Amino acid sequence: MEKLGVEPEEEAGRDEEEDAAKAMDRAEAGEAGCSRDAPVLEEPGGVPWLVPEGGSSSRVIVHVDLDCFYAQVEMISNPELKGKPLGVQQKYLVVTCNYEARKLGIKKLMTVRDAKEKCPQLVLVNGEDLTRYREMSYKVTELLEEFSPVVERLGFDENFVDLTEMVEKRRQQLQSDQLSALTVCGHVYNDQYVNLHDILHVRLLVGSQIAAEMREAMYNQLGLTGCAGVASNKLLAKLVSGVFKPNQQTVLLPESSQVLIQSLNHVKEMPGIGYKTTKRLEALGIRSVHDLQTFSSKILEKELGISVAQRIQKLSFGEDNSPVTPSGPPQSFSEEDSFKKCSSEVEAKNKIEELLASLLNRVCQDGRKPHTIRLIIRRYSPENHCSRESRQCPIPSHVIQKLGTENERHSCGRFFQRQRNKLGFSTIWKN
């Protein structure tokens, strides 16, 4: 596997298992979903309502997940593909497919051979060039930023949006007659009763209306459909967004949080718990969410470390205070290839030059100046084990200054090509 990429210096040392902030105090189910001694405010019309003491539970977070994203981009580019079973192929895998194909038994990451046997009429398009997907992905993020500046990208097809401030502004503008007529947009998880005297419920209902507006704008302006989950934190919003699919949205009220968490069949389904951590938990006999909730905290901290143990145990209770972090411009550009079609050194060098040209074009279009190049090679053994090597060096200032025109890109390309005894590239930005 050969890779060209961009990574900022401040990102390189980030601890993947960074501990989350202290968990919010969760409101008890019933009694308007908040503590009995919570402060009291008056809603429009003079009717009192309870306000939870903690600020975390009053957040309104939306998780937006685009439906079969690559396939949608292909259907927008070629409308004749609409209504047909469509798969997007990368190498020998169908990496995604539209819902027409899914109805016929096609699944993500199915081999092309198996997919064609399962569905002979399946239309396959080559999705190895990510350019169009990447461009559409950033258009989605930019559109969501028109609703709130606090948008965090999660891959090409997912975004978190913090609507807390926007929701509060709208809520304060509601008149009493408008409040009494307030309705949810989409589904309410677990068909829970909505209490318009509960300020948390009202905030989430307003959030559902904004989420519906965002999804409508995505469709009208970009032609894309997607699902949305509305909840009080990122974990719960991500979990609930996938309950009703495709092109639907769901609101999670606080009292149903544990119902949603307990519906998970295995701890590996919990966002924030990765493959390695899952294996370590299984070795401890922890498989279900209930297992993790009731497991000894001291033993868990001893086995996994205090930071990781506390974080994932809080997640098992639906507690997640992690902020929505605006992504801003991409901090890293990368290009990579598996080189499976290369059988000689000449073919490998030609492929590197193709990847290099694509990377340099993206760097020049971005306008910022890179200052470090990283070369990466991954080797795979027959046992599917992967070893990774990387080397990096600063890019000379005279090369940085020449980034821009076609001739200058050729000049820069010659420098990069001198580094190609390793496979892969990475660029780190100057602040």
PALO-463637 format. One record per residue: x, y, z of N, C-alpha, C in turn. Coordinates in steps of 0.02 Angstrom, whole numbers, plus 50000, padded with zeros to 5 digits. Layout:
XYZXYZXYZ/...
end
This chain:
500434994050000500005000050000500445006150000/500315010549954500715016649948500285022549966/500555027250002500145032750026500485039450018/500095044449997500295051349996499825055050043/500065058750092499605061850138499845068250168/499395071750203499545078050236499335077550308/499775079550354499615079050425499935084850462/499545088750500499835094450536500245092050596/500735095950614501165094050669500775093550734/500295098150744499925098050807499465092050811/499295088850754498865082950754499255076650767/499895076550749500275070350747500325067050815/500365070950868500445067950934499805067150973/499235067950940498605067550975498485060551000/498295059851063498155053251092497465051051072/497425045351037496785042951013496315041151070/496595039451127496185037451184496115043251234/496095049351209496045055151252495425054851295/495515056351358494955055751405494435061151394/493815059251396493265064051388493195068051453/492855073651449492725077651508492255074051554/492175076451615491745073151663491035072751636/490715067051649490045065851620489535070351653/489035071951613488495076151638488055072251687/487715075851731487225072751775486605071351734/486425065051730485855063251688485205064251727/484705066951692484055068051723483695061351733/483345060751787482965054651800482345054551755/482155048651732481555047951691480955049851733/480475053051701479885055551736480015062351764/479505065451795479575072151825479915076851777/479685076851714479945081351662480675079851645/480925074151665481595072051643482165075851673/482085078751733482635082451764482585081751839/483105084251873483125083351945482575087351980/482365084952038481805088052074481975095052099/482615096152115482805102652143483105107252090/482935105952026483195110251973482865117051976/483225122351953482925129051953482325129351908/481875133951921481245134551884481245140851842/481045140151779480935145851735480195145951716/479985151151682479315151351656479325151251581/478915146951551478845146851479478365152451459/478315154151394477835159151372477135157351397/476785162251427476125160951455476145160051530/476745160051560476805159951633476805153051664/476815147751624476815140951652477535139051669/477655136851731478345135251750478595128751719/479245128551705479565122251685480225121551720/480455115451723481075113951758481665114151711/482215116651736482835117051697483365112851732/483685108151697484215104151729484795108451749/485115106551804485665110651831486285110351786/486445104451759487045103851717486935106751649/487475109451617487415112351551487445107251495/487755101451508487875096651455487235093951427/486745092451470486125089351447485705094151406/485865100551409485475105451370485755106351300/486295102851283486565103351215486095100151165/486115102551104485745099451049486245097950994/486385091550984486875089350935486515085350881/486685086750819486405083050762486965079150728/486835072850714487285068850674486965067850606/487295070150553487045069550485487445064250449/487095059250423487415053550390487105052750320/487505053950269487245053750200487105046550179/486575045550142486385038950118486855036750061/487115030650067487545027550015487895032949973/488345036650006488605042849980488925042149911/489405037549904489745036849839489245035349784/488765030949799488265029249748487835035249730/487665039349780487275045349765487655050149719/488305051049733488705055449691488715052849619/488765046349611488775043349544488095044449509/487555043749546486895044649516486755051849499/487035056549537486975063649521487365065149458/487965062149452488375063249393488065060049330/487735054349339487435050749283486725048749303/486225053049291485535051749312485245045249284/485535042649229485285036449201485385030549249/485815031349298485935025949346485395025549399/484985030749406484465030749457483955025249443/483765021749497483275016449490483585009649474/484225009649456484565003349440484975001149500/485064994549509485514992249563486234994249546/486524998349589487175001449575487674999849630/488274997849611488814996849659489415000949639/489785003349690490395007149678490975002549694/491405001449644491944996549649492614999949661/492984997349709493674999249720494074992749725/494544991949678494914985649672494414979949660/494414974849703493984969149693493374969249741/493244974949772492694975449820492164980349798/491544978949817490994983749811490984987549877/491254993649877491334997349940490685000249965/490225001649919489555003749939489085002549880/488435002949894487945001849841487305005649860/486885006749810486255010349824485745005449853/485175008149873484675004049907484334999249860/484305000749796484044995949747484464989649747/485124990449752485574984649755485514981049821/485434984649874485384981449940484754977049945/484224979349913483604975349913483714968649878/484204968349833484344962149796484914958149828/485104959949889485584955949927486304958349925/486434963949892487124966549890487294970049956/487884968749981488104971750044488764975350035/488904980050080489544983550078490114978650087/490664980050051491284976250055491204968950030/490684967749992490614961249958491104961149899/491394955349885491834955049827491434956049763/491754958649712491414959849648491144953249621/491534948049627491324941449602490684939149637/490674939549703490074937349740489474941849724/489604948349716489064953049701488744951549634/489154950249584488884948749517488514942049516/488744937349555488384930949561487714931949595/487704936249645487094937549683486604941649641/486864946249603486434950949565486754952149496/486614947949447486924948649381486794955349348/486224958549364486064965049333486384970949369/486804969549419487134974949457487574979149410/487494985749413487914990349375488494992549419/489104991649396489694993549435490034999649404/490225004449446490615010149424491255010349464/491795012649433492445012949466492465018949513/492595017649577492615023049626493295024149656/493825022349620494495022949648494745030149650/494495034349604494665041449605494175044949652/494425047249708494005050149760493855057549750/494095060449697494045067749688493335070349693/492875067349655492185069849655491845068749722/491995063149755491705061949821491955067049872/492605068449868492905073149914492605080149904/492535082249841492255088849827491545089449851/491135084349839490445084549862490405084549937/490855080749969490865080450042490965087350073/491435091150044491565097850071490985102650056/490635101550001490035105649988489505104450042/489435098350064488955096750116489145100350181/489785099850199490015103050261489905110650257/490065113550201489975120850192489245122750198/488795118650172488085120050177487855119750250/488085114650286487895114050357488155119850398/488735122550378489015128250414488595134550406/488145134650357487685140250350487165140250406/487055134450436486585133850492486925134950559/487545132350565487935133150627488675132950609/489075137250639489795137050625490145131150658/489795127750702490105122250740489935115650706/490325113950655490225107850616490865103750616/490815097450632491395092950634491305087450583/491775086950536491755081650485491965074950515/491635069750492491815062950513491825058750450/492405058650417492435055350352492095059450299/491975056350241491675059950185490925060950195/490595056350230489865056150227489525057550294/489895059550345489585060950410489815067650436/489365071050471489525077350505489155077850570/489485080650621489145082650683489025090150679/488435092250701488275099350703488015101150772/488335105950805488095108350870487605114050858/486975112750872486445117750860486225121250924/486595120250979486365122751044486185130151043/486625134351018486495141651019485905143450974/485885140450915485345141950868484665139750896/484655133850928484045131450958483805136051013/484265138451055484075142751110483785149351085/484075152051033483815158251004483105157250978/482995151750943482325150450917481825149150973/482045145551024481595143951080481365150251115/481825154851124481655161051159481175165451118/481165164351053480715168251010480015165251005/479925159251033479275155951028478755159551072/478185160851043477625163451081477235157551110/476795158851158476445153451192476035149251144/475715152451095475305148651048475755144451002/476355147050986476825143250945477105137250983/477225138251048477495132851089476995127151095/476365128851105475865123551113475765119651049/475945122750991475865119350927476515116150902/477035116350945477695113850925477665106250914/477905103950858477905096750842478605094450823/478705087950828479345085050810479365083850735/479935084750705480045082850635480385076050634/480065071250603480345064550601480075060050656/480475055150675480275050250725480505052350795/480165050050845480395050450914480595043350935/481215042450954481455035750971481035032651027/480855026451018480475022551068479765025251076/479545029451027478865032351030478725035651097/479235038951124479165041951190478695048051188/478335048951242477885054651249478305061151252/478085066151216478425072651216478075077351264/478455080051311478175084551362478385091751345/477915095851323478075102651304478215107151365/478135104551425478325108251486479035106551507/479365101951470480055100051485480515103851436/480935108151463481355112351421481835108151378/482055102251403482485098051363482115095351303/481495093251313481095090851257480985096351206/480835102351229480715107851183481335109351142/481915109451174482535110851138482655105551084/482545099251100482665093951051482155094150995/481535096251010481035096950957481235102550909/481455108150937481695113650894482285111250853/482725107450885483295104650848483075100150791/482545096450801482295092050748482045096150688/481755101850702481525106150647482105108950607/482635110950642483225113450607483565107850568/483585101850597483875096150561483495094750497/482825095350499482425094250439482575099650387/482695105750410482865111150363483545109750330/484025107150369484675105550341484625100050289/484235094950303484155089450256483805091750192/483315096150201482965098850143483435103050099/483865106950132484345111050094484845106650058/485065101150089485535096550056485225093649992/484585092049997484255089149938484135094349884/483895100149904483725105349855484345108249821/484885109049859485475112349831485995107449802/486025101349831486545096649810486255090149782/485615088949791485315082849767485445076749810/485655077849872485845072449917485315071249971/485215064849988484795063250045485225060350101/484965060750161485345058150218484905057450279/485165053950329484825053050392485105057850444/484715059150496484955063450549484715060750616/485145061450666484975059750735485045066050777/484545067350819484545073350862484545071050934/485065073050972485125070851041485535075951080/485695074251143486035079051186486795078251185/487055073251149487785072751142487945069051077/488585068851060488805065950997488685058350994/488835054951048488745047751050488025045851035/487555048851071486855047151063486585049350996/486805055150972486575057550906486795052750851/487405050250856487655045550805487275038950808/487145036450868486795030150875486085030650849/485735036050865485025036550848484925038350775/485425041150742485335043250672485225037350626/485465031450646485395025650602484795021250617/484355023450661483775019250680483285018650622/483135024250590482675024350533483055026550471/483105022050421483475023550360483085020950300/483205023650240483605029650224483185035950227/483515041650222483205048250214482675049650267/482845048250330482385049750385482785052550444/482435054850495482785057450553482415055450616/482795055250671482535052850735482785057250792/482335058750838482495062550898482535057750957/483045058450998483115054451059483005058951119/482455057751156482335061451218482725058251275/482905062151326483365059751378483135053251412/482485052551423482245046751460482335040151422/482445040551357482515034451316483245032751301/483705036551330484415035451315484645028451332/484445026051391484655019451412484345013951369/483735015151346483415010251301483825009451238/484055015051211484475014951150485135011451163/485465013251218486115010251234486045002751243/485535000651279485444993551293485234989551231/485014993051178484814989551117485424987151077/486014989551094486614987251059486764979951077/486934976051027487044968851038487734967251066/488204971951056488894970551077489244977251087/489744977251131490114983451145490464986151082/490614981651034490944983950973490504988550932/489864988650945489404993150909489405000150939/489755001150994489775007651027490295012150994/490085017850965490585022450938491085024450991/491725024350973492245026151021492595020151051/492335014051038492665007951060492895004350998/493555004350987493835001550927493974994050932/494284991550879494404984350872494844981750928/495404985050941495874982550991495574982751061/495224988251076494904988851142494364983551150/493994982151096493484977051098493784970251116/494344968551084494674962151098494894961751171/495144967251198495364967151268494764966451315/494214969651296493604969051337493344961851335/493344958851276493114951951270493544947251311/494194948651315494644944451355494464944951430/494144950451448493924951351517493214948751528/492924945951476492244943451481491704948651470/491904954451443491434959851431491224959851358/490584958451346490334958251278489734962951269/489294963151316488704967451310488814974151344/488384978851328488424985351361488304984551436/487844980151455487714978951526488334976251560/488694971851526489324969251555489804974951571/489864979651526490334985151535490084989851590/489434990951594489164995351645489284992651715/489244986051723489274983051789489964980351807/490434980651760491104978051773491474982451824/491904979451863492284983051914492714988551882/492604994651904492985000251877493734999551893/493884997051952494584996451972494954991451928/494624985751914494944980751871495024983451800/494504986851776494524989651709495084994751702/495164999051753495705004051752496385000751754/496444995251791497084991651794497254988551727/496754985951692496874982451628496964987251570/496584992751569496574997251511496895004051524/497035005551586497265012251603496675016451625/496805021151670496265025151699495875029051646/496245032351601495925036651551495445032751507/495685027351477495265023351431494685020151469/494825017351528494305013851566493735018551584/493905024451609493385029151629492985031551568/493345032651513492995035251454492495030251427/492695023951418492235019251387491675017151435/491815017351501491275015651547490745021151548/490965027351541490485032751534490075032151470/490415030151416490065029151353489515023851361/489645018651400489165013351409488525015751443/488555021451477487965024451507487675030051464/487955030851404487715036151360487985042951375/488515043251414488815049651435489395051451389/489345057251359489875059451312489875067051311/490365069951345490415077351347490885080051294/491135075851249491605078151199491275083551156/491625088951142491335094451103491325092951029/490885096250994490905096250921491465101050902/491985098550871492575102550855492565104450782/492495110950767492495113050696493115110550660/493005107450602493555104350566493985109450530/493675114750504494055119750466494345116650402/494835119950373495145117250312495475110650327/495525106150278495845099750290496565100650311/496765097150363497455097650387497915092650354/497635088150315498065083250282497785081350214/498215080950166498055078450099498435071850089/498095066950062498435060650051498195057249988/498625053349957498465049149901498785042349914/498425037049897498715030449908498455025449858/498805019749853498615014549807498885007949833/498555002449817498784995849840499324992949796/499404995549734499914993249686499824985949666/499214983549672499104976449656499174975049581/499084980249540499144979249467499864980449443/500304982249488501004983549469501414977149478/501764975249426502174969149429502914970549417/503094976949408503794978749397503944985349429/504584986849437504794993249466504574999049423/504594998249357504395003649311503655005249322/503235000149326502515001249336502385004649404/502765002649455502685005649521502875013049519/503425014749485503635021749481503125025949442/502845023049389502335026649351501715027949394/501525023149435500955024049479501095029449531/501715029649557501895034749605501835041649573/502045042349511502005048749476501275050849467/500825046149455500115047749449499855050449516/500025047049570499805049149636500105055949653/500735056849636501075063149650500745069049613/500565067949550500245073349511499585075349543/499195070449565498565071949597498665075749662/499155073649702499285076949765499515084149755/499965085249707500215091949695499655096549670/499205094049629498645098149606498215100349665/498085095749711497675097449769498025102449814/498685101749822499075106449863499045113449832/499125113749767499115120349733498435123549736/497905119649729497225122349732497065124849802/497335121649852497205123749921497515130549936/498115131749909498435138249918498915138749975/498855134450026499335134550081499985131050060/500515132550097501175130050079501375124250125/501495118450097501725112850138502465113550155/502675110550209503395111050225503715104450245/503335099050248503625092550263503325087250218/503735082850194503495077150154503615070750192/503115066350192503175059950226503055054450176/503495049550177503445043750132503265037650173/502755034050152502505028450192502445022250147/502635016550175502525010150141502235005250191/501725001650168501424996350208501544989750172/501794984950208501904978350179501424973350210/501144969150168500664964150192500944957050183/500884953150235501114946150231500524941750211/500654935550191500094931050173499604930050230/499824931150292499374930350349498974936650362/499004941450314498624947750319498874952250375/499484951050397499774955650446500114961450409/500074967250438500324973250405500894976350444/501434978050410501984981850440502014988550405/502184993650442502175000450416502835003950430/503115007050379503715011050387503585018050360/503885022950390503805029850364504455033750375/504585038250329505145042950334504885049850314/505185054950343504975061650324505575066350323/505505071750286506025076850283505715083550264/506035089050282505755095650263505815096850189/505345100550162505365102450091505775108850087/506275109050044506695115150038506275121250022/506475127050048506085133150039506015135049966/506525133749925506485135649854505955131449818/505825125349843505295121149814504615123749836/504555125649899503915128249924503715134549884/504205138949872504055145149837503825144049766/504005138349736503845137149666503165133849656/502825131949711502175128849703501685133649670/501365131649616500885136149584500735134349513/501165136549466501025135449396501205128349375/501015126649313501145119949287501885118449286/502295123149261503025122149258503315121449328/503035125449374503295125149442503115118449475/502525115649458502335109249485502815103849460/503035104349396503525099549370504175099949410/504375106149427504985107149466504915103949535/504325105149566504205102149632504165094549626/503865092349571503805085149561504465081749559/504965084949530505625081849526505915080749595/505785085549640506025084649709505685078649742/505025078349735504655072849766504875066149737/504995066049672505175059749640505845057049665/506275061549688506915059349715506825055649781/506225056449810506095053149874505725046549866/505625044349805505155038949793505445031949805/506025031449837506265024849857505825022049912/505405026349943504885024049989504215025449955/503685022449980503035023149948502575027249993/502335033049967501855037150004502135044050019/501685048950027501895055750039501425059050089/501705063450129501295067250176501565074350182/501125079150190501325086150194501085089150258/501505092850293501305096050356501325103650345/500785106950365500715114150350501085118550400/501315124150375501555129450419500945133050447/501005135350510500455139150539500435146150508/
end
